[in-house]
Amino acid sequence: MEQSDAKIYFLLALGAFAFASVYFIKYYFAITYWISVKGFIVSRNRSYPAPGNLFIPAIRYTTLEGEDLTIHPDFLLSGFAYEEGQELDILYNPDKPTKFIIKGKASLGLPVIFLLVGLGLLFYIYLCGPRPERYL
């Protein structure tokens, strides 16, 4: 591996760690300051561009102020993990009740993948990267 390749892999690993860190900070902020309520998947709309068993759900929940909201979020869910009528733990922003996340392990899947990719890149650089004696 050339030194320039190692720099590129290091920057990719740094980007993966930065993405995961920002996501974990936002998630921590949400579970600390947002309001937790129960919600339900009321419908499952098949997503055209997405491969596999992914869908865009319609999720209904009631805020603490009594406002009933049915939201079509801007993310996809796996049809294997979620069924119509299933109860969900929702965290919503009290300042913007339409902004929410689904609380649970599935919410942390993508940042964990980015952390693992970043660690893998660093390990690859360590094993195959340039050695100082090559440049003397």
Secondary structure, 3 states (H helix, E strand, C coil): CCHHHHHHHHHHHHHHHHHHHHHHHHHHHHHHHCEEEEEEEEEEEECCCCCCCEEEEEEEEECCCCCEEEECCCCCEECCCCCCCCEEEEEECCCCCCCEEECCHHHHHHHHHHHHHHHHHHHHHHHHCCCHHHHC
